[in-house]
Amino acid sequence: MRKVMLLIAMAGHNVGAVKLSPLLLVLATLLGACGGGGSGSAPSPSSALTASPSSEPQASSSPSPLPSEGAYGVIVDGASGDNYTVSLVGADGKVASTGQASKPAALTCGNGANAVLPPPVSTSNSRVYFMDAQGVIRFLSPGGQTARATTVPVGAQRRSTFAVSPDDKRIAVVVSDFTASGVATSLYVEDLNGGTQHKVIFTETGAFGLWPTGWHGSSLVVAKVPACAQGEGPFCCGPQELHVIDPSTAARRFTLGGPTCVIAGPPSAAGAVCETDAQANVLDWSGTMTRTFSIQGQTPAYLSPNGNQSAVVEGNQSNFLDTTVEGSHATFPSFQACGWIDGSRILGSDAQGHARVGDWVTGTMVPITAKGICAGRIPGGL
């Protein structure tokens, strides 16, 4: 049985037999390309939900977004230094705009375990939003427009993760306080500009936390994840399942994945892929299986925005990775996919770690001047 070892690194995942990074432990985007078995309760309304004054975010007014033409991939580079860079890349491989922020500090849970966190990035249908070390969230548009959007709670053992709605009007924030026994989680939703209509809809303490992954229509999508990780292993540290919930009450509407079918990659507008050891299941947003395909052991799989194909990453005899496109004869040798720009262009990197855009329809590949790994796409709605 072939397994793929996942490295959890700043703002994405690279494959290799390595230890977990002491930096932010994250998965690409959405939101999560690895998972594991286990069970846990769904988000549900709490009978006594309160938010402390220190947790109240601050917001500032920002210009209304202009419609974004075309699709863009988001690349994050945080390999070194105190800052990380966010780049928006077009389908032609050209960088449309870039932004930079201070890198949030690493968090641990004690006993050598690291806090498991997604990249501090979210996308709407027109912008990418990214957070700095002080909890300030800024936005960047493909045209280069940038400004401060809001502020979320951070602290010595506290981290906020977030998802902005596709229309840039609402933001869902998970505030996580990490301890040796796990994490205390609080999920709130509010208006992006001004912080009005603030409502805490869920709180929980335990070994599992939540990531706000995105928005699907009028629903919020959150991922259930282990709070802390120690050691290494295939599919060790990411979302175990996706919950489609009511953003007003946290009542669960649908579930994708679970202990017997592990979420294998970040979701797209079409749904997500979950896997057993021998089979990948393509799920729509009601959790219904729409098709299956065979795999040789659990491996990252990325569902295209239109849901017609999945980019599947598998090891080759050169100890690197190939990407095959399920449902076609297209294969990219020595190319590690990490996401999609649109229905035909795939983001990834070659054996030397250079970012590339591959077009599975034409079989062509173009280089990207920006460095880094995938952290979502515009448009960002699920």
TARANOR-V777684 format. One line per field, one symbol per residue. ss: DSSP state (H for helix, E for strand, L for the rest). phi: phi as a letter, one per 30 degrees, with the letter a starting at -180 (. if undefined). psi: psi as a letter, one per 20 degrees, with the letter a starting at -180 (. if undefined). Layout:
BEGIN
ss = ???
phi = ???
psi = ???
END
This chain:
BEGIN
ss = LLLLLEEEELLEEEELLLLLLLLLELLLLLLLLLLLLLLLLLLLLLLLLLLLHHHLLLELLLLLLLLLLLLEEEEEELLLLLEEEEEEEELLLLEEEEEEEELLLLLEEELLEEEELLLLEEELLLEEEEELLLLEEEEEELLLLEEEEEELLLLLLEEEEEEELLLLLEEEEEEEEEELLEEEEEEEEEELLLLLLLEEEEEEEELEEEEEEEEELLEEEEEEEELEELLLLLLLLLLLEEEEEELLLLLEEEEEEELLEEELLLLELLEEEEELLLEEEEELLLLLEEEEEELLLLLLEEELLLLLLEEEEEELLLLLEEEEELLLLLEELLEEEEEELLLLEEEEEELLLLEEEEELLLLEEEELLLLLEEEEEELLLL
phi = .cbcdcccbdilbccldbdddddedbbdgljkcbaadkbaddebecdbcbbdeddddcbbdbdddceccicbccccbbdaiccbccbccdddidddabbbbddeddbbcjhidcdcbdddbbbcdbbccbccdcidcccbcedjdbadcabbdbaebcbcbabcdecicbbcbcccccbdckbccbcbbaddcjidhdbdcababldbbbcdclbbhccccbcdbddbbbjbldhdbbecacccbddcbiddcbbcilecbdecaddbdckacbbcdbbccdcddciddcabbdbcjdaebcddedidbbdccbdcdcicbccccdibcdbcdhbcdblccbdbccdabcdciddbcccddcicbbdcddckbdbkacdcdc
psi = ppqppppoaokapqpqnrrpqiaporqokjjojrarrrqrqqpqqqinpqpqhiiprqqqqqqqqqpppaqqqpppokhrairqppqpprijiqphrqrqqqpqqqqrirkjqqpoqrqlqqqaiirppqqahjjpprqprhiipqrpgrqqpragkpqpqrppqhjkhqpppoppoprhicqppppqprpgoijrlpppipqqpaiqaqpohapocjqqpqppqphqqpbrrplhkaphrpporpihijppgqppaahinppirqraiicrpqqahipppppaijjpphrrqqrmqpqppopqhijhrpoppqqaijkbqqpqopjrjppoqlpoqjrqgbihppqaqahjjpqqppoigijrpqqphqrarqkarpqiq.
END
